[in-house]
């Protein structure tokens, strides 16, 4: 095998991976849980948190609301992970150094 051809193929694969990762980073992932809606991007940055304005919150309900927010954010992050695996999984497990 020609070493230059192998290096060229590896560089193309790296460019493809980086392009795919950039596309995932730009995507917005939305998740709802009960009275909470969140949006995160592919970098797992929280972009938006909305709480249903019609929801009446007593002081003792604050802990429940906090839990709703956590669940919604964690579910949105799972969507990011699933999308990343779906798109980048085809390149194999040797990509950890590239991302």
C-alpha positions as CSV (number, residue, x, y, z in Angstrom):
1,X,0.0,0.0,0.0
2,X,1.1,3.5,-0.8
3,X,1.7,5.4,2.5
4,X,0.7,8.7,0.8
5,X,-2.7,7.3,-0.2
6,X,-3.3,6.0,3.3
7,X,-2.4,9.5,4.7
8,X,-4.6,11.2,2.2
9,X,-7.5,8.9,3.1
10,X,-7.0,9.4,6.8
11,X,-7.0,13.2,6.3
12,X,-10.2,13.1,4.2
13,X,-11.8,11.0,7.0
14,X,-10.7,13.5,9.6
15,X,-12.1,16.4,7.6
16,X,-15.4,14.5,7.1
17,X,-15.6,13.8,10.8
18,X,-14.9,17.4,11.7
19,X,-17.5,18.7,9.2
20,X,-20.1,16.3,10.6
21,X,-19.3,17.3,14.2
22,X,-19.7,21.0,13.2
23,X,-23.1,20.3,11.8
24,X,-24.2,18.5,15.0
25,X,-22.8,21.4,17.1
26,X,-25.1,23.8,15.1
27,X,-28.2,21.8,15.6
28,X,-30.8,22.7,18.2
29,X,-32.2,19.8,20.3
30,X,-35.5,20.4,22.0
31,X,-37.0,18.5,25.0
32,X,-40.0,18.9,27.1
33,X,-40.8,17.4,30.5
34,X,-44.0,18.3,32.2
35,X,-44.2,22.1,32.4
36,X,-40.6,22.7,31.3
37,X,-39.2,23.1,27.7
38,X,-35.4,23.3,27.0
39,X,-33.3,23.8,24.0
40,X,-29.6,22.8,23.8
41,X,-27.1,22.8,21.0
42,X,-24.8,20.0,19.8
43,X,-22.1,21.3,22.1
44,X,-24.4,20.6,25.0
45,X,-24.9,24.3,25.8
46,X,-28.3,25.2,27.2
47,X,-29.8,27.8,24.9
48,X,-33.2,28.2,26.4
49,X,-35.3,27.1,29.4
50,X,-39.1,27.8,29.4
51,X,-41.4,27.2,32.3
52,X,-45.1,27.1,31.6
53,X,-46.4,30.5,32.7
54,X,-49.7,29.1,33.7
55,X,-48.1,26.7,36.2
56,X,-48.8,27.8,39.8
57,X,-45.7,27.3,42.0
58,X,-45.8,27.2,45.7
59,X,-42.6,27.4,47.7
60,X,-42.7,23.7,48.4
61,X,-43.0,23.0,44.6
62,X,-39.7,24.6,43.8
63,X,-37.8,21.3,44.3
64,X,-40.2,19.6,41.9
65,X,-39.6,22.3,39.3
66,X,-35.9,22.0,39.7
67,X,-36.2,18.3,39.1
68,X,-38.3,18.9,36.0
69,X,-35.6,21.2,34.6
70,X,-32.9,18.7,35.3
71,X,-34.8,15.9,33.6
72,X,-35.5,18.0,30.5
73,X,-31.9,19.1,30.2
74,X,-30.5,15.6,30.7
75,X,-33.0,14.2,28.1
76,X,-31.9,16.9,25.6
77,X,-28.3,15.9,26.2
78,X,-29.2,12.3,25.5
79,X,-30.6,13.4,22.2
80,X,-27.3,15.1,21.4
81,X,-25.4,11.9,22.3
82,X,-27.7,9.8,20.2
83,X,-27.3,12.1,17.2
84,X,-23.6,12.1,17.6
85,X,-23.4,8.3,17.7
86,X,-25.7,8.0,14.7
87,X,-23.7,10.4,12.6
88,X,-20.2,9.7,13.8
89,X,-20.6,6.0,14.7
90,X,-19.9,5.0,11.1
91,X,-16.3,6.2,11.5
92,X,-15.6,3.8,14.3
93,X,-14.5,4.1,17.9
94,X,-11.0,5.5,17.1
95,X,-12.3,9.0,17.0
96,X,-11.9,10.0,20.6
97,X,-8.8,12.0,19.8
98,X,-10.5,13.9,17.1
99,X,-13.5,15.3,19.1
